[in-house]
């Protein structure tokens, strides 16, 4: 090995060591404990929002859970308090796409706790449909929940947040790469990713760190509440099958731990699951090939129908495929994560 090559490898090695050292020091300097922190979680009554809220509570935070459904909120409150008795939980009925409701809810949080340290924007809607069945309203609804709702919540909370506070915006792998039959969903999530990354740059001078989270497929049980158009039973069947695959998906609990770990050190972005990271990297480096593969995948999915208005929740589009043993992991997650009311509630 000649002198030039040795010098090159030495410099590369020193650069790598310096980069790792910088990352470790940076994380330590930005680290914050969540003990006695107050965390606001939108969409906190079920699914990933509820599981993340529990993880925050395990770390010592008190919670304000925002969601639209009062019964789901009350069940979520009981679930958290049974798991972490020392956690103080307040619940607030709030449609986060309505700015006046957001302002009122955040005012109640301040009246109760007197501070806000962490905000997790988790509220979302999953929609799946052939492109031909997607309407202008579908895009508007996605933008309302995925972009405008975090905007309203952050705007209201930033009035009370001080240096060291954290904001977490839950985007998606669908906010980094296009996904077949997810045109409206991806539009909203791409908007959220751009907003979140821009917000981080603007708020770092105030010592407030914004983390953009882009999960891949997760076993949350949320497919029951996803919206389907077109051949709804087929759409729901393939969606729930993929959302239950053990090697392709991660559990909501693992995702929540990653989210809380990232926010504690003020990480800029975290993409959850190896498959999501690989897909994002492949799309970045080979966009043309990725588009060709997506086009082929789209041909294998259910075709469109003439009806562009009918939209059905997953729980109302069941078939012999879903639920079945093939979707059992997702179905069990739905039971754990408050996506399904307890049997006693269903009987009333």
C-alpha positions as CSV (number, residue, x, y, z in Angstrom):
1,X,0.0,0.0,0.0
2,X,1.6,3.3,-1.1
3,X,1.8,6.4,1.1
4,X,-1.1,8.2,-0.7
5,X,-3.5,5.3,0.0
6,X,-2.4,5.0,3.6
7,X,-3.0,8.7,4.1
8,X,-6.4,8.5,2.4
9,X,-7.6,5.6,4.6
10,X,-6.2,7.4,7.7
11,X,-8.2,10.5,6.9
12,X,-11.4,8.5,6.2
13,X,-10.9,6.7,9.5
14,X,-10.4,10.0,11.4
15,X,-13.4,11.5,9.7
16,X,-15.6,8.6,10.8
17,X,-14.3,8.7,14.4
18,X,-14.9,12.4,14.5
19,X,-18.4,12.0,13.1
20,X,-19.4,9.4,15.7
21,X,-17.8,11.4,18.5
22,X,-19.8,14.5,17.4
23,X,-23.0,12.5,17.3
24,X,-22.5,11.2,20.8
25,X,-21.6,14.6,22.2
26,X,-24.5,16.3,20.4
27,X,-27.0,13.7,21.7
28,X,-25.7,14.1,25.3
29,X,-25.9,17.9,25.1
30,X,-29.5,17.8,23.7
31,X,-30.7,14.9,25.9
32,X,-33.7,15.7,28.2
33,X,-35.4,13.7,30.8
34,X,-39.1,13.2,30.6
35,X,-39.6,13.0,34.3
36,X,-42.5,15.3,35.3
37,X,-42.8,16.6,31.7
38,X,-46.2,17.3,30.2
39,X,-46.9,15.7,26.9
40,X,-49.7,16.5,24.5
41,X,-50.6,13.6,22.2
42,X,-53.1,14.1,19.3
43,X,-54.8,10.9,18.2
44,X,-53.8,9.6,21.6
45,X,-56.9,7.4,22.2
46,X,-55.8,4.3,20.2
47,X,-53.2,2.8,18.0
48,X,-49.7,4.2,17.8
49,X,-50.8,7.4,19.6
50,X,-51.9,5.4,22.7
51,X,-48.9,3.2,22.7
52,X,-46.5,6.2,22.4
53,X,-48.4,7.9,25.2
54,X,-47.9,4.9,27.4
55,X,-44.1,4.9,26.6
56,X,-44.0,8.6,27.5
57,X,-45.7,7.8,30.8
58,X,-43.2,5.0,31.5
59,X,-40.5,7.7,31.2
60,X,-42.2,9.8,33.8
61,X,-44.3,12.2,31.7
62,X,-47.9,13.3,32.5
63,X,-50.3,13.2,29.6
64,X,-52.9,15.2,27.8
65,X,-54.6,13.0,25.2
66,X,-56.6,14.6,22.3
67,X,-59.0,12.7,20.1
68,X,-62.6,13.0,18.8
69,X,-64.2,10.0,20.4
70,X,-65.1,10.4,24.1
71,X,-65.6,6.7,24.8
72,X,-62.2,5.8,23.2
73,X,-60.5,8.6,25.3
74,X,-62.0,7.3,28.5
75,X,-60.8,3.7,27.7
76,X,-57.4,5.1,26.8
77,X,-57.2,6.9,30.1
78,X,-58.0,3.8,32.1
79,X,-55.4,1.7,30.0
80,X,-52.6,4.2,30.8
81,X,-53.5,4.6,34.5
82,X,-53.7,0.9,35.0
83,X,-50.3,0.4,33.4
84,X,-48.6,3.4,35.0
85,X,-50.6,4.4,38.2
86,X,-48.3,7.4,38.9
87,X,-49.1,9.1,35.6
88,X,-51.6,11.9,35.6
89,X,-53.8,11.8,32.5
90,X,-56.3,14.3,31.2
91,X,-58.4,13.6,28.1
92,X,-59.8,16.3,25.8
93,X,-62.4,15.8,23.1
94,X,-60.9,17.7,20.2
95,X,-61.0,17.6,16.4
96,X,-57.5,18.8,15.6
97,X,-58.6,19.9,12.1
98,X,-60.6,22.6,13.8
99,X,-58.3,25.4,15.0
100,X,-60.8,26.8,17.5
101,X,-61.1,23.4,19.2
102,X,-57.4,23.0,19.3
103,X,-56.9,26.4,20.9
104,X,-59.6,25.6,23.5
105,X,-58.0,22.2,24.3
106,X,-54.5,23.6,24.6
107,X,-55.9,26.3,26.9
108,X,-57.3,23.6,29.1
109,X,-54.0,21.8,29.2
110,X,-52.3,24.9,30.4
111,X,-55.0,25.6,33.0
112,X,-54.5,22.1,34.3
113,X,-50.7,21.5,34.1
114,X,-49.3,25.0,33.6
115,X,-46.8,24.0,31.0
116,X,-46.2,21.9,27.8
117,X,-42.9,20.2,27.3
118,X,-43.6,17.6,24.5
119,X,-46.1,17.6,21.6
120,X,-46.7,14.4,19.6
121,X,-48.7,15.0,16.4
122,X,-50.0,11.5,15.7
123,X,-53.6,12.0,14.5
124,X,-54.1,10.6,11.0
125,X,-56.3,8.8,8.6
126,X,-55.2,6.0,6.4
127,X,-56.9,5.7,3.0
128,X,-56.5,3.2,0.2
129,X,-58.1,3.4,-3.2
130,X,-57.3,3.1,-6.9
131,X,-56.2,6.5,-8.3
132,X,-59.5,6.6,-10.4
133,X,-61.6,6.5,-7.2
134,X,-59.7,9.2,-5.3
135,X,-61.6,12.6,-5.3
136,X,-60.6,16.2,-4.6
137,X,-62.2,15.8,-1.1
138,X,-60.0,12.8,-0.3
139,X,-56.9,14.9,-0.9
140,X,-58.4,17.8,1.1
141,X,-59.2,15.4,4.0
142,X,-55.7,14.1,4.0
143,X,-54.1,17.5,4.1
144,X,-56.5,18.6,6.8
145,X,-55.5,15.8,9.2
146,X,-51.8,15.3,8.2
147,X,-50.7,18.9,7.5
148,X,-53.1,21.5,8.9
149,X,-53.9,19.6,12.2
150,X,-50.2,19.5,13.2
151,X,-49.9,23.1,12.1
152,X,-52.8,24.1,14.4
153,X,-51.5,22.1,17.3
154,X,-48.0,23.3,17.1
155,X,-49.1,26.9,16.6
156,X,-51.2,26.7,19.8
157,X,-48.5,24.9,21.9
158,X,-45.5,27.0,20.8
159,X,-47.0,29.9,22.7
160,X,-46.2,28.0,25.9
161,X,-43.1,25.9,25.0
162,X,-39.7,27.0,26.2
163,X,-36.1,25.9,25.6
164,X,-35.6,22.2,25.7
165,X,-39.2,21.4,24.5
166,X,-39.8,18.7,21.9
167,X,-42.2,18.4,19.0
168,X,-42.7,15.1,17.2
169,X,-44.5,15.0,13.9
170,X,-45.6,11.4,13.0
171,X,-45.3,11.3,9.2
172,X,-44.8,8.0,7.3
173,X,-42.7,6.1,4.8
174,X,-45.6,7.4,2.6
175,X,-44.2,10.8,3.3
176,X,-40.8,9.9,1.8
177,X,-41.8,7.6,-1.1
178,X,-44.9,7.1,-3.3
179,X,-47.0,4.1,-2.4
180,X,-49.6,2.5,-4.9
181,X,-53.2,3.2,-3.9
182,X,-52.1,5.8,-1.4
183,X,-52.3,9.0,-3.5
184,X,-54.3,11.1,-1.0
185,X,-52.5,9.6,2.0
186,X,-49.0,10.3,0.5
187,X,-49.9,13.8,-0.5
188,X,-50.8,14.7,3.2
189,X,-47.8,12.9,4.6
190,X,-45.3,14.4,2.1
191,X,-46.7,17.9,3.1
192,X,-46.2,17.0,6.8
193,X,-42.6,15.8,6.2
194,X,-41.7,19.1,4.4
195,X,-43.4,21.2,7.1
196,X,-41.8,19.3,9.9
197,X,-38.2,19.5,8.5
198,X,-38.6,23.2,7.9
199,X,-40.0,23.8,11.4
200,X,-37.0,22.1,12.9
201,X,-34.6,24.6,11.2
202,X,-36.8,27.5,12.4
203,X,-37.1,26.4,16.0
204,X,-33.6,25.2,16.8
205,X,-32.5,28.8,17.6
206,X,-35.1,28.7,20.4
207,X,-33.8,25.4,21.7
208,X,-36.9,23.5,20.6
209,X,-36.2,20.3,18.7
210,X,-38.6,19.0,16.1
211,X,-38.4,15.3,15.2
212,X,-39.9,13.9,12.0
213,X,-40.9,10.2,12.4
214,X,-41.4,8.1,9.2
215,X,-42.7,4.7,10.2
216,X,-43.0,1.9,7.8
217,X,-45.7,-0.8,8.2
218,X,-46.7,-1.3,11.8
219,X,-48.8,-3.8,13.7
220,X,-51.1,-1.2,15.4
221,X,-54.5,-2.6,14.4
222,X,-55.4,0.7,12.8
223,X,-56.4,-1.0,9.5
224,X,-59.9,-1.5,11.0
225,X,-60.4,2.3,10.9
226,X,-58.7,2.9,7.6
227,X,-60.9,4.1,4.7
228,X,-61.3,2.1,1.5
229,X,-62.8,2.9,-1.8
230,X,-63.2,0.9,-5.0
231,X,-63.4,-2.9,-4.5
232,X,-63.4,-2.3,-0.7
233,X,-63.3,-5.9,0.4
234,X,-60.3,-6.7,-1.8
235,X,-58.6,-3.4,-0.8
236,X,-59.0,-4.2,2.9
237,X,-57.9,-7.8,2.5
238,X,-54.5,-7.0,0.9
239,X,-54.0,-4.0,3.2
240,X,-54.7,-6.0,6.4
241,X,-52.6,-8.9,5.2
242,X,-49.5,-6.8,4.6
243,X,-50.1,-4.9,7.9
244,X,-49.8,-8.2,9.7
245,X,-46.7,-9.7,8.2
246,X,-44.1,-10.3,11.0
247,X,-41.0,-9.7,8.9
248,X,-42.3,-6.7,7.0
249,X,-43.9,-4.9,9.9
250,X,-42.8,-3.8,13.4
251,X,-44.9,-3.8,16.5
252,X,-46.5,-0.5,17.8
253,X,-44.5,-1.0,21.0
254,X,-41.2,-1.1,19.3
255,X,-42.1,1.9,17.2
256,X,-43.1,3.9,20.3
257,X,-39.8,3.1,22.0
258,X,-38.0,4.4,18.9
259,X,-40.1,7.5,18.8
260,X,-39.5,8.4,22.5
261,X,-35.8,7.6,22.3
262,X,-35.5,10.0,19.3
263,X,-37.4,12.8,20.9
264,X,-35.3,12.6,24.1
265,X,-32.1,13.4,22.2
266,X,-33.8,15.8,19.8
267,X,-33.1,13.7,16.7
268,X,-34.0,15.3,13.4
269,X,-35.6,12.3,11.8
270,X,-36.1,8.6,12.4
271,X,-37.4,6.1,9.9
272,X,-38.8,3.0,11.6
273,X,-38.2,-0.5,10.3
274,X,-35.4,-1.8,8.1
275,X,-37.7,-2.3,5.2
276,X,-38.8,1.3,5.3
277,X,-35.2,2.6,5.4
278,X,-34.2,0.3,2.5
279,X,-37.2,1.5,0.4
280,X,-36.4,5.1,1.1
281,X,-32.7,4.7,0.2
282,X,-33.6,2.8,-3.0
283,X,-36.1,5.5,-4.0
284,X,-33.5,8.2,-3.4
285,X,-30.8,6.6,-5.5
286,X,-32.9,4.9,-8.2
287,X,-36.1,6.9,-8.6
288,X,-36.7,5.6,-12.2
289,X,-36.4,1.9,-11.3
290,X,-38.5,2.5,-8.1
291,X,-41.3,4.1,-10.2
292,X,-41.2,1.1,-12.6
293,X,-41.5,-1.4,-9.8
294,X,-44.3,0.6,-8.2
295,X,-46.2,0.6,-11.6
296,X,-45.9,-3.2,-11.8
297,X,-47.1,-3.5,-8.1
298,X,-50.1,-1.3,-8.9
299,X,-51.2,-3.7,-11.7
300,X,-51.4,-6.5,-9.1
301,X,-53.8,-4.5,-6.9
302,X,-57.6,-4.3,-7.1
303,X,-58.9,-2.3,-10.0
304,X,-61.2,0.8,-9.8
305,X,-65.0,0.9,-9.7
306,X,-67.4,3.5,-11.1
307,X,-68.4,4.7,-7.7
308,X,-66.0,7.4,-6.5
309,X,-68.0,8.5,-3.4
310,X,-68.5,5.3,-1.4
311,X,-65.9,5.1,1.4
312,X,-65.9,2.1,3.9
313,X,-64.0,1.6,7.1
314,X,-61.9,-1.6,7.3
315,X,-64.1,-3.1,10.0
316,X,-67.1,-2.9,7.6
317,X,-65.2,-4.5,4.7
318,X,-64.3,-7.8,6.1
319,X,-64.1,-11.0,4.1
320,X,-63.0,-14.7,4.5
321,X,-59.4,-13.4,4.3
322,X,-59.6,-10.7,6.9
323,X,-60.0,-11.4,9.7
324,X,-58.3,-14.8,9.5
325,X,-55.3,-16.6,10.8
326,X,-53.3,-14.6,8.2
327,X,-54.2,-11.3,9.9
328,X,-54.0,-12.6,13.5
329,X,-51.0,-10.4,14.5
330,X,-52.8,-7.3,13.4
331,X,-56.1,-8.4,15.0
332,X,-54.4,-9.0,18.3
333,X,-52.7,-5.6,18.1
334,X,-56.1,-4.0,17.5
335,X,-57.4,-5.6,20.7
336,X,-54.3,-4.4,22.7
337,X,-54.3,-0.9,21.3
338,X,-57.9,0.1,21.9
339,X,-58.9,-0.2,18.2
340,X,-61.6,-2.6,19.2
341,X,-64.0,-1.8,22.1
342,X,-64.1,-4.4,24.9
343,X,-66.7,-7.1,24.4
344,X,-68.8,-5.7,27.2
345,X,-69.0,-2.3,25.4
346,X,-70.0,-4.0,22.2
347,X,-72.9,-5.7,23.9
348,X,-74.6,-2.5,25.0
